[in-house]
Amino acid sequence: MNVSRGEQPPWIVSDDLWAEIAPLLPPRPPRRYRYPGRKPLDDRKVLCGILFVLYTAIPWEYLPQELGFGSGMTCWRRLRDWNDAGV
């Protein structure tokens, strides 16, 4: 990874770019009242995780949880959902 000092890594979504992307994403389905499960991860964090995997060419399961992007499976599922929605 060649990220110079002071430069933002290419997988970090800027505020300007997010302002353009966010309206294109489908809304998350409402959580169930009973047994709601885990709260869904923020779309922006998941998008950063997807970009990290694509940029570094690592397998989804090797996405480091320490980066705060969620698991590789979470990112993969969200990418699948967005793809199915036509995004």
Contacts in CASP RR format, 6 or more apart in sequence:
PFRMAT RR
TARGET T0000
AUTHOR 0000-0000-0000
METHOD contacts of the structure
MODEL  1
MNVSRGEQPPWIVSDDLWAEIAPLLPPRPPRRYRYPGRKPLDDRKVLCGI
LFVLYTAIPWEYLPQELGFGSGMTCWRRLRDWNDAGV
1 9 0 8 1.000
1 55 0 8 1.000
1 56 0 8 1.000
3 9 0 8 1.000
3 10 0 8 1.000
8 14 0 8 1.000
10 51 0 8 1.000
10 55 0 8 1.000
11 48 0 8 1.000
11 49 0 8 1.000
11 51 0 8 1.000
11 52 0 8 1.000
11 54 0 8 1.000
11 55 0 8 1.000
12 48 0 8 1.000
13 21 0 8 1.000
13 44 0 8 1.000
13 47 0 8 1.000
13 48 0 8 1.000
13 51 0 8 1.000
18 44 0 8 1.000
21 47 0 8 1.000
22 43 0 8 1.000
22 44 0 8 1.000
24 87 0 8 1.000
25 43 0 8 1.000
25 82 0 8 1.000
25 87 0 8 1.000
26 81 0 8 1.000
26 82 0 8 1.000
26 85 0 8 1.000
26 87 0 8 1.000
28 40 0 8 1.000
28 43 0 8 1.000
31 37 0 8 1.000
31 39 0 8 1.000
31 40 0 8 1.000
41 69 0 8 1.000
41 70 0 8 1.000
41 74 0 8 1.000
41 78 0 8 1.000
43 78 0 8 1.000
45 68 0 8 1.000
45 69 0 8 1.000
45 70 0 8 1.000
46 69 0 8 1.000
46 70 0 8 1.000
46 74 0 8 1.000
46 75 0 8 1.000
46 78 0 8 1.000
48 67 0 8 1.000
48 69 0 8 1.000
49 63 0 8 1.000
49 67 0 8 1.000
49 69 0 8 1.000
49 70 0 8 1.000
49 72 0 8 1.000
49 75 0 8 1.000
50 75 0 8 1.000
50 78 0 8 1.000
50 79 0 8 1.000
52 63 0 8 1.000
52 67 0 8 1.000
52 69 0 8 1.000
53 59 0 8 1.000
53 60 0 8 1.000
53 63 0 8 1.000
53 72 0 8 1.000
53 75 0 8 1.000
60 72 0 8 1.000
60 73 0 8 1.000
60 75 0 8 1.000
60 76 0 8 1.000
61 72 0 8 1.000
61 73 0 8 1.000
63 69 0 8 1.000
63 70 0 8 1.000
63 71 0 8 1.000
63 72 0 8 1.000
63 75 0 8 1.000
65 71 0 8 1.000
69 75 0 8 1.000
END
